[in-house]
Amino acid sequence: RSTAHWLNKRVMAGAVSVKPFTVFVEGNIGSGKTTFLNHFARPDVDLLSEPVDMWRNVEGHNLLGLMYENPSRWGLTFQTYVQLTMLDLHTRTSTHPVKMMERSIYSARYCFVENLAREELMPAADYVVLDEWFKWITSHFHIGGDLIVYLRTCPEVVFERMKARAREEESCVPLEYLRKLHKLHEDWLLNQTKFCCPAPVMVLDANRDLSEMEEEFRKCEPIFSAAL
Ligand code: DCP
């Protein structure tokens, strides 16, 4: 159905402002977020990929690489830039009925920044400054989503995928790091022990071979169709 049809439907329903149905696609490194987004490449869906290329080249500086080389020195620099680029994606307006984002400002804060702090790889003062920014941003901008799709994996599976895709900056990432990130995703999205979740969570089993994931991805179709 056309965008005009959707706009009409929202206006008729008395929507005060036209806001797309917003989905955050979350999951460990190598869980298949990019593959998921590619599956939903269609005219009604606004796909916003994570700007990894920008993180690898900020005026010639590879912040992602620096962070992996020396997290204590570069963790704050890198995560500050991640937070800025995610805010940019969150606040982009869209004329599409569905807006789908790879990750969110929330996983940056609740998984990656949290891990750096817990592992004492980030000085307490850096953590506090990032957290103050995060709290200010999330209280001054409306960036909550409508649905989180959690691509749930075993750390061992994504470790093999990460090695196979061989992104240069990740060459030294150990399995243990993926285990910690996995636990933080589980605590945030399923157990909800420390941080609250900004949207309902739909869990997909993303352990299968990425080429076989289509069937799993199709479970989201009815939800997206309802939003159109
Ligand atoms: N990263 C990070 N801190 C963040 C977000 C990402 O350190 N706040 C790092 C982890 C990875 C790289 O950036 O080294 C990209 O990670 P993602 O899991 O976001 O993206 P992938 O490309 O691994 O996703 P997938 O393979 O699921 O498509």
Residues whose N, C-alpha, C, O or C-beta is under 5 A from the ligand:
A	BS01	DCP	G27 N28 I29 G30 S31 G32 K33 T34 T35 V82 A108 F112 E170
